[in-house]
Amino acid sequence: MRSPREPRETKAGLEPLAVLPVFVPLQGRRAVLAGSNGGAPWKVKLLAAAGAEVDVYAEDPSEELRAVPGEIVSGRVTLHARRWTPEDLWGAAFAIGAMEDERDCVAFVAAARGAGAIVNAVDRPHLCDVKFGAIVNRSPLVVGISTEGAAPVFGQTVRARIEAMLPRGFARWVTAARDWREAVTGRFHGFAERRFFWERFTDRAFAEPDRAPDADDLAGLLAQTEAAPKGGAVTLVGAGPGDAELLTLKALRALRNADVILYDDLVAPEILDYARREARTMLVGKTGHGPSCRQDDINALMVQLARSGKQVVRLKSGDPLVFGRAGEEIEACRAAGIPVAVVPGVSAAQGAAASLGVSLTHRDAARRLQFVTGHDRRGALPDDLNWGALADPSVTTVVYMPKRTLRALLERAVAEGLAPATPALVVFNATRPTQATVRGSAADLADRIEAAGLEGPAILMVGEALSEARGAALVEEAVGRVAV
């Protein structure tokens, strides 16, 4: 009998940050750059591009620095061909020291801080209040990238990759968002409605990034938001077997929309990173033959949260509709009059088969694919399994939650007519970095599993379709994983 446990709220904090990413508005504000080393011209252009009014102080400005005032397209740049003085820094919001001499730079930084400015010193990170990173410019959409000085070339490569992913047309969509925000806020006073609008706006921007949004887009999105269902709802979402990249786009949207996420133990932690930072996360896990939250408590919690107006995501490992007790949760929501939807996920069987490169329905070996559960409500081998179907040589059988009953199940299947030499395997931690596979036959797999001593969620596969990979090692693991 499994020990009960209560649903408990969790909130994963951010991983440690080497630096705090912030964005400084400089439109119409004064900035100062002193010095003329090699990094000075680019820093002046950055300040001006942000709309700053930049005063440059350099006793012997380079030709490149002299050319900057004529090259800018925003802000203002004034070049003063003299040395800086402390008085030049008063009223500056941002100051950059671009001197070759360390002592001069130290004095400049001290004077700038005394004047209340944010300070950067070119090529002297130990003197900086803030540092510049690589920039992807789709203004008003701006992406900053920092490696904290550890790998500038790597940062530039990341920037190039992001540049390729973000269409230049996004600038027009973000500009439209800025122009429409006041109207949307005035029309929809509830946070959930506004979020619905901006999610649909984002979907449209990604679908048609290269055109400029117009008044028809605004009218259509407003109408769509007006017609959207109001109040709380529950969405059952399949998280897949472990690999976060197997999430569907619809699952990602549901996570972004959730106010509360009720998740199982087997959901990979990185999947929760796709949720909104403001969303509550609650562990309502069930562990095989271990402490588990009662299903009635989970059902009651879902209904209670949805009735309070929350968008609730019930996040389940694999696919919710495959041995995920989704039926009971759907019935509970419907009985309470709560809208409920299901977002399917990649099942453990699909993920395991794909990671092994095995076709479960190979046309030369299988005429049917069947999923069965390895235990009943008591945790024992089910009494009502169709043993004739399990012994059928033209079937691939996938057994979920098989660990405790695996030996008994295979022995009974062989006794009921399953050929002892039938290929069989168990995949542990399917699609995760710790995935491992133990191969054998219906007759000897249980012994091999015990010898391997592996832990984690497991799935059993039996059938001739698995023979196509029989040449592989009896215990397989991905490159870099711990050897068994």
N, C-alpha and C positions, 0 to 999 in steps of 0.2 A: 504494500500500500504506500503510495507516494505521500510525502509530507506536504501539507498545504503551505502556501506562502501568499502574502498579500501583494497586490500590485504596488509598485513603489516608483516614485518620480525620480528620474535621472536627468542630469543636465551636464553633458560633456562640455568642459571648458575648452577654450582655444589652446592649441599646442603653443609652447613658448615661441615668442616672436623675437627675432634678432633686432628688429627695428619696428617702430609703430608707423604704418603707412598712413599718412595724412595728406590732404590737399589744401594748399594755401591760396586763397583768393587774393589776387594782386591788382585787379582791374582798377585803374585810376589812382593807385597808391604809389608812393615814392620808393624806389630801390636805389642802392648805391653799389657800384663795383669799383674797387681800387686795385691798380696794378695792371700789368699787361703781359702776363705769362701766356703760354700756349693755349690754356683752356679758357682765357678771358673772352674771346669773341663769341664762342658758342654759349657761354653762360649769359652774356648780354642779350643774345637773341632769344634765349629761353625766357628771361624776365620780360622782355618786350612782347613776346608772343602771348604771355599771360596778361597783357594789358597794363603792365607797370610803366611808370614814368622813371626812366633809368638815368641817373647821373653817373658818368664814368670818369674816374680821376686816374690819369696816367701821365707820368713825366715824359716818357718816350714811347708813345703808342705805336704799335706795329701797323703796317699797311693794312693788314686784315682787320685790325680793330678800328682803324680810321674809316674803313669802308662800311662798317656795320650800320651807322645811322641811315645810310641810303638804301639798305637792304631789308629793313624791317617792314612788316605789313600790319603791325598792331603796336599799340603803346607808343612811347616816345623815348628816344635816346639822345642825350646831350653829352658830348665829349669835352672834357676839361683837360687841357694839356698841362697839367701840374700835379704836384704831389697832394695827396689827400690830407685833410686836417680833421681833428675831432669834431669841429663845428659842422663839417659837411654831413655828418651822420644824423644830426637831429632831424626828427620827422621821418626817418626811413623805416619802412616796415620790414625790409629785407636787405641784407648786406652781404656782399661776397668779397673776400680777400683773394686776389689773384697775383700775389707778389712772389718773387723768387727768393727774397730774403726772409728767413724764418722769424727773426726778431721783429721785423716790420709787420709781418703777418700777425704775430702774437699781439702787438700793440693795437693793430687795427681791430682784431676780434674783441679785445677788452673794451675799446672805445665804442664799438658797435653795440655790444651788450649793454654798456652803460647808457646808451641812447634808446634802449628798448627794442632793438631790431633782432630779427631772427638771423643767424649767422651761418654762412658756409665759407670754408676755406679750401680753395682748389688744391687737390692732391695732398691735403693735410687733414685726414679724417679725425685725428685727435683734437683738432681745434673746432670741429663742426658741431653746431646744434642740429642741423639737418644735412642730409646728403642727397645728391641727385642720383636717380636710377635711369634705366632705359625707359623710354616713353613710346606708347602706341597712341597716336593722335587721331581720334575721330571726333574731335571737339564738337559739341560739349561732352562727348564720351571720351574719357582719358584713362588710360591704363598705365600704371607705374610698376616697374619691376626692379627689385633690389636683390643683390646677392651679398649685401653688406661688405662689398669690396673684395669678397673671396674669389669671385670668378667673373670678371666683367665680360669676357668673351662669351661665356655661357649665358649670361643675362642678355646679351645682344642677340644670341641665337634664339632664345625664348621669345624675345621681342619680335623677331622676324617670323616665327611660327604664329604668334598671335596676330600679327599684321595680316598674314595670309588667311586667317580664320575670320577676321572681322571685315566685312564689306565696307567700302568707303561710304556707301549710301546710309550706313547707320547714323552718320552725322546728321542727316536730314530728319531721321526719325527721332533722335534725341532732341533736336531743336523743336520739333513738333510737340514732343512731350512737355518741354519747358513752356511752350506757348499755350498748351491746352490744360496745364495742371490746375490753374485757378478755376477754370470752368468746370472741370471734373470734380474738384473739391466742393464747389458751390452746389453742384447737382446731387452729389452723393455724400451724405454726412456720415454714413457708417463705414468703418474701416474695411469690412469684408467686401462691400460693394466697390469701393475704390480699388481694392486689390484685384477683384474680378476684372474690372475695366483694364487695369494696367497689365494683367496677365494676357488678356486677349490682344491688347495693343502689341505686346512683345511677340506673341505668336505671329501676328500679321507682319511685323517688322522682319522677323526671320524668314517668313515665307516670301516676302517681296522686298528685299533689302535695297534694291537698286532703283526704286522709284520714290518720288517724294510723296509723303502722305498729304491728303487734302481734306476739304470740308466733308466730303462724302464718307471718308474713313471715320472722322470724328462722329458724324451723325449715326453711322452704322454701329460703332462701338457703344455709343450712349444708349441706343435702342436695345442692343444685345444685353447690356448690363441691366436696363430697366426690366427686361423680360426674364432675367435669371431667377431661379428659385431662391427664396429668402429663408433664413433660419439655418439651424444646424443640420448636419448630414454625416453619414459614415461611409467611408470608402475602404474596402478591403483591397490591399495592395500586395502583389507578389514581389518579394525582394530578390527572388532568384536564389540559387544555392550558395552564393557567397561572393562571387566576383562582382564588384560594384558596376563594372562596365556592361554587365548583362541586364541592367535595369532598362525598362522601356521608357520612351519619351513620355508616355502617359503617366507612368509611375513617378517620374521626375516632377511632372506638373502637379500631381497630387501631393507629393512631399512639400513642394513650394507653397501649396495652398493651405496646408494643414495648420490648425491652431494647436492640436494635440496629436501626438503619435504614440500609439500603444504598440510596443514591439516585443518580439520573442527573443529568447536567448540566442537562437541560431542566426539571427540577422547580423551580418557583418557590421562592425562599428562604423566603418567608413561610409556605409550607406546613409547613416544618420547625418553625415556632413552635408548631404544635399538638401536637407530641410532648412527652412527659415531659421535664423538664429533665435528669433523670438518664440518659436514653437516650443511647447512643453513636450518632453519625452518621458514616457512611463514604461518601465519594464513589467510586462505581464507574462513572463516566460513560463514555458512548460519544458522541462527537461526529462528525457527518457528515463523512467524509473527513479527520478530524483525529485526534490522539492519543486512543486508546480503551483501556479495560481489556478484556482478553481474556475472552470468554464463559466459557471453561473455568475461569479464575481466579475469576470471580464465582460460578459454580456451586459450586466447591470451598469458597469462603469461606462461602456460605450453609449448606452441609452441616456444615462444621466448627463454626460458631457454634451451630446448632441442636443438634448432638450434645452440645455443652457445656451444654445446658439453657436456651439463650436463646430468647426469643420474637423472631424475626427478621422485619422488614418489608422486603420488596423493593419500593421505591417507584419507580414508573415514570410518566413523563409520559403523558398521555392515558389510554387503556385498555390494560391489560397484554396483552390477547388480540388487539389489532389492531397487527400489525407491531411487537410489543414483545419478541419472542423468548421469550415466556412458556413456549412449549412445551418448549424446551430446559431451562429452569429447573425446570419441573414434573417432567420426566422425571428430572432429576438428583436431586431430592428423593425421588421415589418409589423410584428405584434404591437410595438409601441408607436407605430405611425411615423417612424423615422426613415427618411429617404436613404437608401443604401445602394451602392454601386460596387462593382468588382473590377479591378485592374489585374489581368492575368500576369503571371511571371514565368520565367524559365524554370521548369521543374527540375528537381534534383536528378531525375532520370535523364532528361535532355542534357543538362550540364555535364553529368558524368560521361555520357556516351560521346558528347562532342569533344571533351578533353582527351578521351581515349582514341578518338577517330574510329569509333565502332558504329556500324549501322545496326540498330536494334531490329530492323525489319528487312534484313538482307533477303532479296527475293529468292535466292537459292537455298535459304535455310529457315525462313520464318514466314508463316501465313497469318500470324496473329501476334499482337503485343498486349500483354496484360499486366496491370498494376495490382498488387495485393499488399495488405498490411501484415507485418510480422507479429503483431500482438493484438489482443482484444482489450476491452476496458480494464481487465484485471492485470494486464501485462503478461498474460500467458499466450501460448500458441492458440490461435482461434480454432474452435471446434468445427466450424462450418466452412472451412476452405474446400474448394473443389479440387480434390487431389487428382482426379482424372485430367482436369485441365492443366494442372501443374506438370503432369507426366507426359503430356502431349509433346512429341519430338519436333513438331512444326511451330512451336510457340516460343517466344522470348518472354520470360517472366521477370519483372522487376519487383523486388520486395522492399518496401519502405519500413524503416525502424526494425531491422532484423537482428540486432546484435544479441539480445538475450535469448532469442529462440532459434538462432540460426542453425545450430547443430540438430535440434529436434525437428525443425522444418525440413532440412535436407534429408535426414534419415527417414522421415515419414514419406517424403516424396519418392525416394528410391524404393521404399517398401511398396508404394502404391504403383510403381511401374516406371518411374523416371530412370533412364539409363545411367548407371553410376559414372560412366565416362563423359557425361554431358558437361561441356565447358561451363564454368561458373567463376564469378569474381565478385569481390567487394571493393567498392571505392569509398575511401574515408576522406572527409573534408573536400568534397567535389568542388572543383574550380577555384579553390583557395590556394595560397602559396604552400600550404602544408598537405596538399592532396597526395595520397598514396593509394596504390592499388595492390591487392593480393589476388593472384590468379590460381586456379586449380580446377578441380572437377567436382561434381556433386558429391562424390565419395570422399574426397580428401580436403575440401576447402575449409571445413571447420577446424581441422588440425592445423592447417597453415595459418589461419586467422589467430588461433591461440599462440602459435609460435611467434608470430609477428609482433604481438603486443601493442597494436596501434590503438589510438584513442580518437574520439571525435565523431560527429554524425556520419552514419554509414548507409550505404545502399547496396543491396545484393542484386546481381543479375545472373540469370541462368538461361542457357539455351544454345543451340547450335550456331546461331548467328554470331556468337562471341568467338567461334573457332578461328575466324579470319585473323585474329591477333594472337593466336596461340604461341607463335614463335617468340613472343616477348618474355622478359624475365618474370619469374613468379611473383616478385615484389618489385613494383615500379614506383619511382618517384621522379618528380620534375627536377631539372637541373638546379643545383644549389640547395635542395631540401635535405633535411637530416636523414642520413641513411638508417635503415632498419637493421 
